[in-house]
Amino acid sequence: MRSGIHPVSRPVVFRDRAADTEFLTTSTARSARTIEWADGNTYPLIDVEISSASHPFYTGNTRVVDTAGRVERFERRYGRQS
């Protein structure tokens, strides 16, 4: 392999917002946010909306998605950007 062309892989914590679960894994993704893990080390934190902990395919649960109010729920969660 040629050196200097591949991104650096390092430990990163992914937090599933839907299931309130956190995963420590290696990734090349960058984040300015950090979190202290159970081992006492600080790692970059990346929030995700869905992962294997909350996806219906992996959990076996089905969800009824209410299409009305999706925009309002999105704006409440993330705020309106003007």
PLY file of the C-alpha trace (Angstrom):
ply
format ascii 1.0
element vertex 82
property float x
property float y
property float z
element edge 81
property int vertex1
property int vertex2
end_header
0.00 0.00 0.00
1.11 3.54 -0.65
1.65 5.54 2.50
-0.10 8.83 3.19
-3.25 8.24 1.11
-5.45 6.42 3.62
-7.42 8.17 6.39
-6.47 7.44 9.98
-8.72 4.92 11.72
-9.23 5.53 15.44
-11.70 4.63 18.21
-15.01 6.55 17.97
-18.22 6.32 19.99
-21.47 6.17 18.01
-24.61 7.02 20.03
-27.96 5.80 18.73
-30.45 8.52 19.67
-33.50 6.31 19.12
-32.37 3.44 21.38
-30.16 5.51 23.72
-27.31 3.07 23.12
-23.62 3.75 22.60
-21.08 1.74 20.58
-17.30 2.05 20.72
-15.73 1.06 17.42
-13.04 2.20 15.02
-13.85 4.70 12.31
-12.33 7.36 10.10
-15.24 9.75 10.81
-14.39 13.05 12.50
-16.29 14.86 15.23
-15.70 17.91 17.38
-17.85 16.45 20.20
-16.31 14.06 22.72
-17.53 11.69 25.43
-15.85 9.96 28.33
-16.18 6.19 27.96
-16.43 3.62 30.77
-12.69 2.91 30.55
-11.94 6.53 31.52
-10.69 7.59 28.08
-12.22 10.38 26.02
-13.33 9.56 22.48
-14.97 11.49 19.62
-18.79 11.21 19.69
-21.04 10.85 16.64
-24.83 10.82 17.07
-26.80 8.62 14.68
-30.55 8.37 14.28
-30.71 4.61 13.79
-28.42 1.62 14.28
-28.77 -2.12 14.74
-30.04 -1.42 18.28
-33.12 0.42 17.02
-33.65 -0.72 13.41
-36.79 -2.86 13.03
-34.95 -5.42 10.88
-32.52 -6.25 13.71
-34.90 -5.83 16.65
-37.87 -7.64 15.12
-40.20 -4.85 16.22
-42.38 -2.99 13.79
-43.16 0.68 14.17
-46.06 2.66 12.86
-44.69 5.87 11.43
-47.01 8.82 11.68
-46.41 10.92 8.57
-48.36 13.87 9.90
-46.23 16.17 11.99
-42.86 14.90 10.77
-41.67 18.38 9.81
-42.78 19.82 13.14
-41.04 17.02 15.03
-37.87 17.59 13.00
-37.96 21.34 13.73
-38.56 20.70 17.44
-35.63 18.29 17.61
-33.10 20.32 15.64
-34.53 23.84 15.72
-35.33 25.98 12.76
-32.22 27.25 10.97
-32.83 30.74 9.59
0 1
1 2
2 3
3 4
4 5
5 6
6 7
7 8
8 9
9 10
10 11
11 12
12 13
13 14
14 15
15 16
16 17
17 18
18 19
19 20
20 21
21 22
22 23
23 24
24 25
25 26
26 27
27 28
28 29
29 30
30 31
31 32
32 33
33 34
34 35
35 36
36 37
37 38
38 39
39 40
40 41
41 42
42 43
43 44
44 45
45 46
46 47
47 48
48 49
49 50
50 51
51 52
52 53
53 54
54 55
55 56
56 57
57 58
58 59
59 60
60 61
61 62
62 63
63 64
64 65
65 66
66 67
67 68
68 69
69 70
70 71
71 72
72 73
73 74
74 75
75 76
76 77
77 78
78 79
79 80
80 81
